[in-house]
Amino acid sequence: MPLSIRKLFAAADLNPSGVVQWGELALPNVPGVYCVSWSVDAEATRVNRDIYVPSASAYTDLLSVCPRTSVDGVLATPSTLTERIGRFWIPNEPVLYIGMAGTSIRTRVGQYYSTKLGARAPHAGGWWLKTLESLDQLYVHFASCDEVSTREQSMLAAFATSIDPGHRRHLFDNERVAPFANIDVGNGLHKRHGLSNYKVPRNQRQSLVTQNPLMVRLPNQ
């Protein structure tokens, strides 16, 4: 049975200390862990999100800056990307991403908000989240802590063991399991997704970081 957000944090000996809507920066300027969810309720174990619904423009935007993106070695199209990434969707699961912030939750989550598809930095991990149609309906739950890497690994491990066996069987990679947008499943392992060239070349000078229109500026920031 899927874990509630509260139990997911409890797996790392933590309690969620707050929640903000996606785009808001009313977050603590301290180290910690966080998760992105469909639900504002830390007790939720299920949401009504049974299928993957990408933004109509997400993959067009990605391919415009990364035209060599491929799926299993074949140049990608919006439809082949939708099909492949959609195979990692976990139906009705409230948690979409688990992350850590080594110095500042506010800074790290802000980087997540602002990094566009195809970018290498500052927060290139978890980019599948940016393909979703309804980003403005997401929430960020957080907790301040030390040993952030260890805590994150505990949360990822708890998530993987909680997945319904039927849902696990239908995943494209049903061995390396993590929340939908976690491509890195921990301990140096990545989901086997067959995608390549989905980031701009290292020598390409192009700004793919933008101010998110939903971001709420804090006083004196």
JOGIMO-V424953 format. One record per pair of residues at least 4 apart in sequence whose ideal C-beta (glycine too) atoms are under 7 Angstrom apart, sorted by the first residue. I is the first residue (numbers start at 1). J is the second residue. Records with the same first field share a line. If there is no record, write none. Layout:
I = J, J
This chain:
1 = 45, 162
2 = 45, 46, 93, 94, 162
3 = 7, 8, 45, 158, 159, 162
4 = 8, 42, 43, 44, 45
5 = 9, 16, 35, 37, 42, 44, 94, 95, 141
6 = 10, 16, 42, 43
7 = 11
8 = 35, 95, 155, 158, 159
9 = 14, 15, 16, 143, 155
10 = 14
11 = 154, 155, 158
12 = 33, 151, 154, 155
14 = 143, 145, 151
15 = 143
16 = 42, 141, 142, 143
17 = 142, 143, 144
18 = 142
19 = 40, 139, 140, 141
20 = 24, 26, 27, 139, 140
21 = 139
22 = 135, 136, 138, 139, 140, 214
23 = 113, 136, 212, 214, 215, 216
24 = 216
25 = 106, 110, 215, 216, 217, 218
26 = 216, 218
27 = 105, 106, 109, 142
28 = 32, 105, 106, 144
29 = 104, 106
30 = 104, 105, 144
31 = 101, 102, 103, 144, 145, 146, 148
32 = 101, 105, 142, 143, 144, 145, 148
33 = 99, 100, 143, 145, 148, 151, 152, 155
34 = 99, 101, 105, 109, 140, 141, 142
35 = 95, 97, 98, 141
36 = 96, 97, 129, 138, 140
37 = 94, 95, 96, 138, 139, 141
38 = 47, 49, 94, 96, 137, 138
39 = 44, 47, 94, 139
40 = 139
42 = 141
44 = 94
45 = 94
46 = 92, 94
47 = 92, 94
48 = 92
49 = 92
50 = 91, 92
51 = 89
52 = 86, 89
53 = 133
54 = 58, 59, 82, 131, 132, 133
55 = 131, 132, 133
57 = 61
58 = 62, 117, 130, 131
59 = 63, 78, 81, 82, 131
60 = 64, 78
61 = 117
62 = 66, 69, 117, 118, 198
63 = 67, 69, 76
65 = 118, 200, 206, 208
66 = 118, 197, 198, 199, 200
68 = 197
69 = 76, 197, 198
70 = 74, 75, 76, 196, 197
71 = 76, 80, 81, 84, 194, 195
72 = 194
76 = 80, 81
77 = 81
78 = 82
79 = 83
80 = 84
81 = 85
82 = 86
83 = 87
84 = 172, 193, 194, 195
85 = 128, 131
87 = 171, 172
88 = 171, 172, 180, 191
89 = 180
90 = 163, 167, 180
91 = 167
95 = 159, 179
96 = 129, 179, 180, 181
97 = 126, 129, 179, 181, 182
98 = 152, 155, 156, 159, 179, 182
99 = 108, 126, 152
100 = 148, 149, 152
101 = 105, 107, 108, 148
102 = 148
103 = 107
104 = 108
105 = 109, 142, 144
106 = 110
107 = 111
108 = 112, 123
109 = 113, 140
110 = 114
111 = 115, 122, 123
112 = 123, 126
113 = 212, 215
114 = 209, 210, 211, 212
115 = 119, 122, 123, 124, 208, 209
116 = 208, 209, 210
117 = 127, 130
118 = 198, 199, 200, 208
119 = 124, 200, 208, 209
120 = 124, 199, 200, 202
122 = 209
124 = 199
125 = 183, 184
126 = 181, 182
128 = 180, 181, 183
129 = 181
136 = 214
145 = 151
147 = 151
148 = 152
149 = 153
150 = 154
151 = 155
152 = 156
153 = 157, 186
154 = 158
155 = 159
156 = 160, 178, 182, 185, 186
157 = 161
158 = 162
159 = 178, 179
160 = 177, 178
163 = 167, 168, 177
164 = 168
165 = 169
168 = 174, 177
169 = 174
171 = 177
172 = 193
173 = 191, 192, 193
176 = 185, 189, 191, 192
177 = 185
178 = 182, 185, 191
183 = 190, 191
184 = 190
185 = 189, 190, 191
200 = 204, 206, 208
211 = 215
217 = 221
